[in-house]
Amino acid sequence: MFGLGTPEILVIAFLVILLFGYNKIPELMKGLGTGIKEFKKAAAATHDEDKEQKSSS
């Protein structure tokens, strides 16, 4: 996909741990998961509204 191999992923993981600290990472991932869930929910609602508008036209 992006051409990321194992060494690149390890460097990125090390930098994330270095910047945010080991204890902060679960909080960040929880927030990211919540954000993705809300995004999918909003996208599904928009898709449903589009279907309703097309069927009523």
Biopython code that builds the backbone (N, CA, C, O; Angstrom):
import numpy as np
from Bio.PDB.StructureBuilder import StructureBuilder

atoms = [
    (1, "MET", "N", (0.830, -1.185, 0.000)),
    (1, "MET", "CA", (0.000, 0.000, 0.000)),
    (1, "MET", "C", (0.876, 1.250, 0.000)),
    (1, "MET", "O", (0.862, 2.013, -0.966)),
    (2, "PHE", "N", (1.622, 1.463, 1.051)),
    (2, "PHE", "CA", (2.494, 2.634, 1.121)),
    (2, "PHE", "C", (3.961, 2.238, 1.014)),
    (2, "PHE", "O", (4.844, 3.093, 1.088)),
    (3, "GLY", "N", (4.220, 0.966, 0.843)),
    (3, "GLY", "CA", (5.588, 0.500, 0.758)),
    (3, "GLY", "C", (6.293, 0.483, 2.103)),
    (3, "GLY", "O", (7.515, 0.620, 2.171)),
    (4, "LEU", "N", (5.517, 0.312, 3.184)),
    (4, "LEU", "CA", (6.116, 0.263, 4.512)),
    (4, "LEU", "C", (6.506, -1.165, 4.843)),
    (4, "LEU", "O", (5.680, -2.076, 4.789)),
    (5, "GLY", "N", (7.756, -1.348, 5.183)),
    (5, "GLY", "CA", (8.234, -2.650, 5.607)),
    (5, "GLY", "C", (8.374, -2.697, 7.115)),
    (5, "GLY", "O", (8.017, -1.749, 7.815)),
    (6, "THR", "N", (8.888, -3.789, 7.602)),
    (6, "THR", "CA", (9.056, -3.968, 9.042)),
    (6, "THR", "C", (9.961, -2.899, 9.671)),
    (6, "THR", "O", (9.606, -2.355, 10.716)),
    (7, "PRO", "N", (11.109, -2.583, 9.075)),
    (7, "PRO", "CA", (11.954, -1.558, 9.705)),
    (7, "PRO", "C", (11.271, -0.194, 9.822)),
    (7, "PRO", "O", (11.420, 0.496, 10.831)),
    (8, "GLU", "N", (10.524, 0.186, 8.791)),
    (8, "GLU", "CA", (9.842, 1.474, 8.830)),
    (8, "GLU", "C", (8.772, 1.502, 9.910)),
    (8, "GLU", "O", (8.633, 2.493, 10.627)),
    (9, "ILE", "N", (8.016, 0.413, 10.027)),
    (9, "ILE", "CA", (6.970, 0.337, 11.045)),
    (9, "ILE", "C", (7.574, 0.375, 12.444)),
    (9, "ILE", "O", (7.018, 1.009, 13.341)),
    (10, "LEU", "N", (8.698, -0.292, 12.636)),
    (10, "LEU", "CA", (9.362, -0.275, 13.940)),
    (10, "LEU", "C", (9.851, 1.134, 14.298)),
    (10, "LEU", "O", (9.748, 1.552, 15.452)),
    (11, "VAL", "N", (10.373, 1.851, 13.326)),
    (11, "VAL", "CA", (10.838, 3.223, 13.572)),
    (11, "VAL", "C", (9.657, 4.113, 13.932)),
    (11, "VAL", "O", (9.747, 4.924, 14.854)),
    (12, "ILE", "N", (8.555, 3.967, 13.210)),
    (12, "ILE", "CA", (7.364, 4.772, 13.505)),
    (12, "ILE", "C", (6.840, 4.449, 14.902)),
    (12, "ILE", "O", (6.501, 5.360, 15.656)),
    (13, "ALA", "N", (6.770, 3.169, 15.256)),
    (13, "ALA", "CA", (6.303, 2.769, 16.581)),
    (13, "ALA", "C", (7.215, 3.337, 17.667)),
    (13, "ALA", "O", (6.734, 3.805, 18.698)),
    (14, "PHE", "N", (8.516, 3.297, 17.441)),
    (14, "PHE", "CA", (9.465, 3.846, 18.412)),
    (14, "PHE", "C", (9.263, 5.348, 18.581)),
    (14, "PHE", "O", (9.309, 5.859, 19.701)),
    (15, "LEU", "N", (9.042, 6.051, 17.486)),
    (15, "LEU", "CA", (8.830, 7.497, 17.572)),
    (15, "LEU", "C", (7.529, 7.833, 18.300)),
    (15, "LEU", "O", (7.480, 8.794, 19.068)),
    (16, "VAL", "N", (6.487, 7.055, 18.066)),
    (16, "VAL", "CA", (5.217, 7.291, 18.759)),
    (16, "VAL", "C", (5.399, 7.091, 20.259)),
    (16, "VAL", "O", (4.928, 7.900, 21.058)),
    (17, "ILE", "N", (6.077, 6.023, 20.639)),
    (17, "ILE", "CA", (6.323, 5.770, 22.062)),
    (17, "ILE", "C", (7.182, 6.875, 22.657)),
    (17, "ILE", "O", (6.941, 7.317, 23.781)),
    (18, "LEU", "N", (8.161, 7.312, 21.923)),
    (18, "LEU", "CA", (9.051, 8.375, 22.396)),
    (18, "LEU", "C", (8.298, 9.692, 22.569)),
    (18, "LEU", "O", (8.508, 10.398, 23.555)),
    (19, "LEU", "N", (7.426, 10.027, 21.621)),
    (19, "LEU", "CA", (6.716, 11.301, 21.684)),
    (19, "LEU", "C", (5.605, 11.314, 22.729)),
    (19, "LEU", "O", (5.471, 12.284, 23.476)),
    (20, "PHE", "N", (4.812, 10.250, 22.789)),
    (20, "PHE", "CA", (3.628, 10.251, 23.638)),
    (20, "PHE", "C", (3.795, 9.504, 24.952)),
    (20, "PHE", "O", (3.029, 9.730, 25.889)),
    (21, "GLY", "N", (4.756, 8.642, 25.034)),
    (21, "GLY", "CA", (4.939, 7.868, 26.249)),
    (21, "GLY", "C", (4.114, 6.591, 26.215)),
    (21, "GLY", "O", (3.062, 6.531, 25.578)),
    (22, "TYR", "N", (4.597, 5.594, 26.894)),
    (22, "TYR", "CA", (3.984, 4.268, 26.864)),
    (22, "TYR", "C", (2.584, 4.275, 27.455)),
    (22, "TYR", "O", (1.709, 3.565, 26.959)),
    (23, "ASN", "N", (2.349, 5.060, 28.501)),
    (23, "ASN", "CA", (1.045, 5.064, 29.178)),
    (23, "ASN", "C", (-0.029, 5.829, 28.417)),
    (23, "ASN", "O", (-1.217, 5.598, 28.641)),
    (24, "LYS", "N", (0.351, 6.717, 27.538)),
    (24, "LYS", "CA", (-0.609, 7.561, 26.822)),
    (24, "LYS", "C", (-1.167, 6.885, 25.565)),
    (24, "LYS", "O", (-2.222, 7.286, 25.073)),
    (25, "ILE", "N", (-0.486, 5.878, 25.042)),
    (25, "ILE", "CA", (-0.872, 5.243, 23.785)),
    (25, "ILE", "C", (-2.267, 4.613, 23.852)),
    (25, "ILE", "O", (-3.033, 4.797, 22.905)),
    (26, "PRO", "N", (-2.650, 3.882, 24.909)),
    (26, "PRO", "CA", (-4.016, 3.332, 24.936)),
    (26, "PRO", "C", (-5.102, 4.411, 24.866)),
    (26, "PRO", "O", (-6.138, 4.212, 24.231)),
    (27, "GLU", "N", (-4.865, 5.542, 25.513)),
    (27, "GLU", "CA", (-5.815, 6.660, 25.441)),
    (27, "GLU", "C", (-5.942, 7.182, 24.018)),
    (27, "GLU", "O", (-7.045, 7.457, 23.545)),
    (28, "LEU", "N", (-4.812, 7.316, 23.340)),
    (28, "LEU", "CA", (-4.825, 7.798, 21.963)),
    (28, "LEU", "C", (-5.565, 6.834, 21.045)),
    (28, "LEU", "O", (-6.331, 7.262, 20.182)),
    (29, "MET", "N", (-5.342, 5.538, 21.226)),
    (29, "MET", "CA", (-6.001, 4.541, 20.386)),
    (29, "MET", "C", (-7.508, 4.492, 20.657)),
    (29, "MET", "O", (-8.302, 4.280, 19.741)),
    (30, "LYS", "N", (-7.892, 4.686, 21.914)),
    (30, "LYS", "CA", (-9.314, 4.715, 22.253)),
    (30, "LYS", "C", (-9.985, 5.905, 21.578)),
    (30, "LYS", "O", (-11.079, 5.770, 21.031)),
    (31, "GLY", "N", (-9.351, 7.047, 21.611)),
    (31, "GLY", "CA", (-9.888, 8.235, 20.948)),
    (31, "GLY", "C", (-9.956, 8.059, 19.443)),
    (31, "GLY", "O", (-10.916, 8.491, 18.804)),
    (32, "LEU", "N", (-8.944, 7.427, 18.879)),
    (32, "LEU", "CA", (-8.937, 7.168, 17.441)),
    (32, "LEU", "C", (-10.072, 6.219, 17.062)),
    (32, "LEU", "O", (-10.750, 6.433, 16.057)),
    (33, "GLY", "N", (-10.280, 5.179, 17.856)),
    (33, "GLY", "CA", (-11.367, 4.232, 17.600)),
    (33, "GLY", "C", (-12.725, 4.892, 17.696)),
    (33, "GLY", "O", (-13.607, 4.619, 16.881)),
    (34, "THR", "N", (-12.905, 5.753, 18.676)),
    (34, "THR", "CA", (-14.168, 6.478, 18.831)),
    (34, "THR", "C", (-14.402, 7.395, 17.636)),
    (34, "THR", "O", (-15.520, 7.488, 17.130)),
    (35, "GLY", "N", (-13.367, 8.060, 17.193)),
    (35, "GLY", "CA", (-13.483, 8.941, 16.039)),
    (35, "GLY", "C", (-13.846, 8.188, 14.770)),
    (35, "GLY", "O", (-14.674, 8.654, 13.987)),
    (36, "ILE", "N", (-13.237, 7.035, 14.561)),
    (36, "ILE", "CA", (-13.539, 6.227, 13.377)),
    (36, "ILE", "C", (-14.975, 5.723, 13.428)),
    (36, "ILE", "O", (-15.669, 5.707, 12.411)),
    (37, "LYS", "N", (-15.423, 5.308, 14.620)),
    (37, "LYS", "CA", (-16.791, 4.815, 14.770)),
    (37, "LYS", "C", (-17.796, 5.928, 14.462)),
    (37, "LYS", "O", (-18.788, 5.691, 13.772)),
    (38, "GLU", "N", (-17.548, 7.134, 14.967)),
    (38, "GLU", "CA", (-18.441, 8.265, 14.690)),
    (38, "GLU", "C", (-18.440, 8.630, 13.207)),
    (38, "GLU", "O", (-19.481, 8.978, 12.650)),
    (39, "PHE", "N", (-17.277, 8.551, 12.574)),
    (39, "PHE", "CA", (-17.180, 8.849, 11.147)),
    (39, "PHE", "C", (-18.001, 7.854, 10.333)),
    (39, "PHE", "O", (-18.737, 8.249, 9.430)),
    (40, "LYS", "N", (-17.877, 6.566, 10.650)),
    (40, "LYS", "CA", (-18.639, 5.545, 9.935)),
    (40, "LYS", "C", (-20.139, 5.727, 10.158)),
    (40, "LYS", "O", (-20.936, 5.542, 9.239)),
    (41, "LYS", "N", (-20.516, 6.089, 11.376)),
    (41, "LYS", "CA", (-21.929, 6.315, 11.691)),
    (41, "LYS", "C", (-22.473, 7.482, 10.876)),
    (41, "LYS", "O", (-23.572, 7.394, 10.330)),
    (42, "ALA", "N", (-21.723, 8.566, 10.788)),
    (42, "ALA", "CA", (-22.159, 9.738, 10.024)),
    (42, "ALA", "C", (-22.204, 9.426, 8.526)),
    (42, "ALA", "O", (-23.107, 9.877, 7.821)),
    (43, "ALA", "N", (-21.231, 8.659, 8.047)),
    (43, "ALA", "CA", (-21.218, 8.297, 6.631)),
    (43, "ALA", "C", (-22.413, 7.422, 6.292)),
    (43, "ALA", "O", (-23.024, 7.594, 5.238)),
    (44, "ALA", "N", (-22.753, 6.491, 7.165)),
    (44, "ALA", "CA", (-23.913, 5.623, 6.929)),
    (44, "ALA", "C", (-25.197, 6.440, 6.946)),
    (44, "ALA", "O", (-26.090, 6.196, 6.134)),
    (45, "ALA", "N", (-25.305, 7.396, 7.848)),
    (45, "ALA", "CA", (-26.495, 8.244, 7.916)),
    (45, "ALA", "C", (-26.634, 9.078, 6.646)),
    (45, "ALA", "O", (-27.739, 9.240, 6.126)),
    (46, "THR", "N", (-25.535, 9.600, 6.154)),
    (46, "THR", "CA", (-25.556, 10.384, 4.918)),
    (46, "THR", "C", (-25.957, 9.509, 3.738)),
    (46, "THR", "O", (-26.718, 9.933, 2.868)),
    (47, "HIS", "N", (-25.437, 8.282, 3.716)),
    (47, "HIS", "CA", (-25.765, 7.346, 2.645)),
    (47, "HIS", "C", (-27.254, 7.006, 2.675)),
    (47, "HIS", "O", (-27.900, 6.937, 1.630)),
    (48, "ASP", "N", (-27.793, 6.796, 3.869)),
    (48, "ASP", "CA", (-29.223, 6.500, 4.008)),
    (48, "ASP", "C", (-30.080, 7.681, 3.551)),
    (48, "ASP", "O", (-31.104, 7.491, 2.894)),
    (49, "GLU", "N", (-29.660, 8.903, 3.899)),
    (49, "GLU", "CA", (-30.400, 10.095, 3.470)),
    (49, "GLU", "C", (-30.383, 10.228, 1.951)),
    (49, "GLU", "O", (-31.389, 10.596, 1.344)),
    (50, "ASP", "N", (-29.249, 9.931, 1.345)),
    (50, "ASP", "CA", (-29.151, 10.002, -0.110)),
    (50, "ASP", "C", (-30.095, 9.006, -0.769)),
    (50, "ASP", "O", (-30.746, 9.330, -1.762)),
    (51, "LYS", "N", (-30.175, 7.789, -0.220)),
    (51, "LYS", "CA", (-31.075, 6.775, -0.762)),
    (51, "LYS", "C", (-32.533, 7.225, -0.641)),
    (51, "LYS", "O", (-33.325, 7.035, -1.564)),
    (52, "GLU", "N", (-32.882, 7.821, 0.498)),
    (52, "GLU", "CA", (-34.244, 8.288, 0.696)),
    (52, "GLU", "C", (-34.601, 9.394, -0.299)),
    (52, "GLU", "O", (-35.709, 9.413, -0.836)),
    (53, "GLN", "N", (-33.676, 10.304, -0.543)),
    (53, "GLN", "CA", (-33.931, 11.402, -1.472)),
    (53, "GLN", "C", (-34.097, 10.877, -2.892)),
    (53, "GLN", "O", (-34.952, 11.366, -3.630)),
    (54, "LYS", "N", (-33.298, 9.893, -3.289)),
    (54, "LYS", "CA", (-33.398, 9.348, -4.630)),
    (54, "LYS", "C", (-34.683, 8.564, -4.820)),
    (54, "LYS", "O", (-35.278, 8.600, -5.897)),
    (55, "SER", "N", (-35.117, 7.857, -3.786)),
    (55, "SER", "CA", (-36.343, 7.059, -3.923)),
    (55, "SER", "C", (-37.590, 7.932, -3.915)),
    (55, "SER", "O", (-38.602, 7.558, -4.508)),
    (56, "SER", "N", (-37.540, 9.082, -3.259)),
    (56, "SER", "CA", (-38.699, 9.960, -3.211)),
    (56, "SER", "C", (-38.813, 10.854, -4.445)),
    (56, "SER", "O", (-39.858, 11.458, -4.690)),
    (57, "SER", "N", (-37.738, 10.933, -5.213)),
    (57, "SER", "CA", (-37.748, 11.791, -6.417)),
    (57, "SER", "C", (-38.440, 11.134, -7.575)),
    (57, "SER", "O", (-38.532, 11.721, -8.653)),
]
sb = StructureBuilder()
sb.init_structure("model")
sb.init_model(0)
sb.init_chain("A")
sb.init_seg("    ")
for serial, (resi, resn, name, xyz) in enumerate(atoms, 1):
    if name == "N":
        sb.init_residue(resn, " ", resi, " ")
    sb.init_atom(name, np.array(xyz, "f"), 0.0, 1.0, " ", f" {name:<3s}", serial, name[0])
structure = sb.get_structure()
